[in-house]
Amino acid sequence: MSPLRFQVFICVYGLEGMKRVQKTLHPAEEGVEYVIMRQLAPGESGDERFPALEARQDYRIIVTPTLGIAANRNEALRHATAPAILITDDDIRFHEGALKTIMDEFDRHPEADILSFKFDSDYHNKSYPDYSFNLRRMPRFFYISAMEIALRPERVRHRLAFNEAFGINTHFKGGEEDIFVIDALKRGLTWLFIPATVMYHPGLSTGTRLDEDYELVVTKGAVFYHKYPLSWPLRMIWRAWQDSGAGKRYPRRMTYIKKWLSGIRKARSLQVFPTPPLDS
């Protein structure tokens, strides 16, 4: 048996998520293990059987009693044993040779703690630069999606974790990727973007799916408060002017500003910052 070189952690919530994983079984790859991090929905026992998954020696299921996507990703970090891992969604499909590409890039960049890649979809309009760069010199309007993130767990988990107050089924809707990037750069980790398309995502991301969802503005307020502790007021005014008003995604400008401010108050009252490292 080949030594373990890479693990793909698939974060799942409920039986519907498990069905999606069975539907999109990934091909066996030398040195690769697939680990399903299963969170239980109400009424589920965790004893359900999944013959297609259980028949694969390279698949493993871990039931975790956590709630929220950030908590699930942190559990993946805790259980990681390979030199490098990818934490991804239950419905993605890898392009041919994608995992080898990721592993080769880690070999090519021994200085990198974290690498991120590209995904394609029939729906999203996300654009990527066609060159590699360090995220400390991130191009304007570039952002990271969680499914694109691969990392070296031994270098990351004693310095960093996903903030469990952010993401679906938590205090803030979304924002967990943004906080993770902010904290990684603040804590000195080396993060490179690699312009290789490694996966296909069939659905829409949260930000694309939800139009005029002011709860996302609440999250934006908390994220900007963390990233820009001194200049967030000016940035709030600028973003309100850009994003809200007649004909804009958020038509009610004063509601936009109030929601933004409520996100800051919520972050302060819950004391969600700073995010402690996983091994703290």
C-alpha positions in Angstrom: 0.0 0.0 0.0 1.3 3.4 -0.9 2.2 5.8 1.9 -0.4 8.4 2.7 0.4 11.6 0.8 -2.8 13.6 0.7 -6.2 13.6 2.3 -9.5 15.1 1.0 -11.8 16.0 3.8 -15.4 16.3 2.6 -17.7 18.3 5.0 -21.2 17.0 5.1 -24.4 17.9 7.0 -27.2 15.4 7.2 -28.3 12.5 5.1 -28.9 14.6 2.0 -25.2 15.5 2.1 -24.2 11.9 2.4 -26.3 11.1 -0.6 -24.5 13.7 -2.6 -21.2 12.2 -1.6 -22.3 8.7 -2.7 -23.4 10.2 -6.0 -20.1 11.9 -6.7 -17.7 9.2 -5.7 -14.1 10.3 -6.6 -11.7 8.0 -8.4 -9.1 6.1 -6.4 -5.7 7.9 -6.4 -2.4 6.5 -5.2 -1.5 7.9 -1.8 -4.9 9.7 -1.4 -7.5 9.1 1.3 -11.1 10.6 1.3 -12.4 11.4 4.8 -16.1 12.3 5.2 -16.7 14.6 8.2 -20.4 14.0 8.9 -22.5 16.3 11.0 -25.8 14.8 12.0 -29.1 16.5 11.3 -32.0 16.3 13.8 -33.3 12.8 14.0 -30.2 11.0 12.6 -28.5 8.4 14.7 -25.1 8.2 12.9 -25.7 4.4 12.4 -27.0 4.7 8.9 -25.1 2.6 6.3 -23.7 3.7 3.0 -22.6 0.6 1.1 -21.0 2.4 -1.9 -18.7 4.3 0.5 -18.1 1.4 2.8 -16.9 -0.7 -0.1 -14.1 1.7 -0.8 -10.9 1.2 1.2 -9.8 4.8 0.5 -13.0 6.3 2.0 -13.6 6.8 5.7 -16.5 8.3 7.6 -16.1 10.3 10.9 -19.3 11.4 12.7 -18.8 14.6 14.5 -21.2 16.1 17.1 -20.4 19.7 16.0 -22.7 22.2 14.3 -21.6 24.7 11.6 -19.3 24.4 8.6 -16.4 26.1 10.4 -16.6 23.6 13.3 -16.7 20.8 10.8 -13.6 22.1 9.0 -11.8 22.5 12.4 -12.6 18.8 13.1 -11.1 17.9 9.7 -7.9 19.8 10.8 -7.8 17.9 14.0 -8.1 14.5 12.3 -5.6 15.2 9.5 -2.6 12.9 9.3 -1.4 13.4 5.8 1.4 16.0 5.0 -1.2 18.0 3.0 -5.0 18.1 2.9 -7.9 19.7 1.0 -11.1 20.6 2.9 -14.0 20.7 0.4 -17.8 20.4 -0.2 -20.0 17.3 -0.6 -20.9 18.0 -4.2 -17.7 19.0 -6.0 -16.1 16.9 -8.8 -12.4 16.8 -9.4 -11.0 17.3 -12.9 -8.7 14.6 -14.2 -5.3 14.7 -12.6 -6.4 17.5 -10.2 -5.2 15.8 -6.9 -1.8 15.1 -8.5 -1.6 18.7 -9.5 -2.3 19.8 -5.9 0.3 17.4 -4.5 2.9 18.4 -7.1 2.4 22.1 -6.2 3.1 21.4 -2.6 6.3 19.7 -3.6 7.1 22.7 -5.9 6.5 25.2 -3.1 8.0 23.8 0.2 7.7 27.3 1.7 3.9 27.4 1.3 1.7 26.7 4.3 -1.5 27.1 2.3 -2.3 26.9 -1.4 -5.5 27.8 -3.1 -6.6 26.9 -6.6 -9.5 27.5 -9.1 -12.8 25.9 -9.5 -15.3 26.2 -12.4 -19.1 26.1 -12.4 -22.0 26.6 -14.8 -23.2 29.4 -12.6 -20.6 31.5 -10.9 -19.0 34.5 -12.4 -15.8 34.4 -10.4 -12.8 35.5 -12.2 -9.2 34.6 -11.4 -5.8 36.0 -12.4 -3.8 33.9 -14.8 -0.6 34.1 -12.6 0.5 32.8 -9.2 0.9 35.2 -6.3 1.3 35.5 -2.6 -2.0 36.5 -0.9 -0.1 39.3 0.8 -0.2 41.0 -2.6 -3.7 40.0 -3.4 -5.2 41.6 -6.6 -8.2 43.9 -6.1 -11.6 42.2 -5.9 -10.0 38.8 -5.6 -11.5 36.6 -2.9 -11.1 33.0 -1.7 -13.8 30.3 -1.6 -13.4 27.7 1.1 -13.4 24.7 -1.4 -10.3 26.1 -3.0 -8.1 25.8 0.1 -5.4 23.2 0.5 -3.0 23.3 3.4 -0.2 21.6 5.5 -2.1 20.7 8.7 1.0 20.4 10.9 2.0 24.0 10.1 -1.5 25.4 10.3 -3.4 24.0 13.2 -1.1 25.4 16.0 -1.4 28.9 14.6 -4.8 29.1 13.0 -8.4 27.8 13.0 -11.7 28.5 11.3 -13.8 31.0 13.4 -16.8 28.9 14.5 -19.0 32.0 14.9 -19.1 32.3 11.1 -20.9 30.2 8.5 -24.3 28.6 7.9 -25.9 27.4 11.2 -23.9 29.8 13.3 -24.1 33.4 14.5 -23.1 34.9 11.1 -24.2 33.7 7.7 -21.0 33.1 5.7 -17.7 35.0 6.2 -15.7 32.0 7.5 -13.4 32.0 4.5 -12.7 35.7 4.8 -11.9 35.5 8.5 -9.6 32.5 7.8 -7.7 34.4 5.2 -7.4 37.5 7.4 -6.1 35.5 10.4 -3.7 33.5 8.2 -2.0 36.6 6.9 -2.0 38.4 10.3 -0.3 35.3 11.8 2.4 35.1 9.2 1.5 32.0 7.3 2.6 31.8 3.7 -0.4 31.5 1.3 0.0 31.2 -2.5 -2.6 31.2 -5.2 -2.0 28.7 -8.0 -3.9 29.4 -11.3 -4.9 25.7 -11.9 -8.5 24.7 -12.2 -8.8 21.6 -10.1 -12.6 21.1 -9.5 -16.1 21.7 -10.7 -18.9 22.9 -8.4 -22.4 22.3 -9.8 -24.3 24.8 -7.5 -24.2 28.4 -6.6 -22.1 29.8 -3.7 -23.8 31.5 -0.8 -22.9 35.0 -2.1 -24.3 34.3 -5.6 -27.4 32.5 -4.4 -28.7 35.2 -2.0 -29.8 38.5 -3.5 -31.0 41.3 -1.1 -30.1 39.2 1.9 -29.3 41.8 4.6 -28.0 39.1 6.9 -24.9 39.0 4.6 -24.4 42.7 5.3 -24.4 41.9 9.0 -21.6 39.4 8.3 -19.8 42.0 6.1 -19.8 44.4 9.0 -18.2 41.9 11.4 -15.6 40.9 8.8 -14.6 44.4 8.0 -14.4 45.3 11.7 -11.9 42.5 12.1 -9.9 43.2 9.0 -9.9 47.1 9.3 -10.2 47.9 13.0 -9.4 51.6 12.4 -10.8 52.4 8.9 -14.1 50.3 8.9 -16.3 53.4 9.2 -15.0 55.0 6.0 -15.2 51.6 4.2 -18.8 51.1 5.4 -19.8 54.4 3.9 -18.0 53.6 0.6 -19.5 50.1 0.4 -23.0 51.4 1.2 -22.7 53.9 -1.6 -21.4 51.1 -4.0 -23.8 48.3 -3.0 -27.1 50.0 -2.0 -29.7 52.4 -3.3 -32.1 52.4 -6.2 -31.4 49.7 -8.8 -28.7 48.1 -6.6 -28.5 44.7 -5.0 -29.5 46.2 -1.6 -32.1 48.9 -2.5 -32.5 50.3 1.1 -29.4 52.2 1.9 -30.2 53.0 5.6 -31.1 49.4 6.2 -27.7 48.4 4.7 -25.9 50.7 7.1 -27.9 49.6 10.1 -27.3 46.0 9.3 -23.6 46.6 8.9 -23.4 48.3 12.3 -25.4 45.5 13.9 -22.8 43.1 12.7 -20.1 45.1 14.5 -22.2 45.3 17.7 -22.8 41.5 17.5 -19.2 40.7 17.0 -18.3 42.8 20.0 -21.0 41.5 22.3 -20.2 37.8 21.4 -16.4 38.5 21.6 -15.8 36.4 18.4 -12.3 37.9 17.9 -9.5 36.9 18.0 -9.9 33.3 16.7 -7.8 31.0 18.9 -5.5 28.5 17.1 -6.8 25.0 16.9 -4.1 23.6 19.2 -4.3 26.4 21.8 
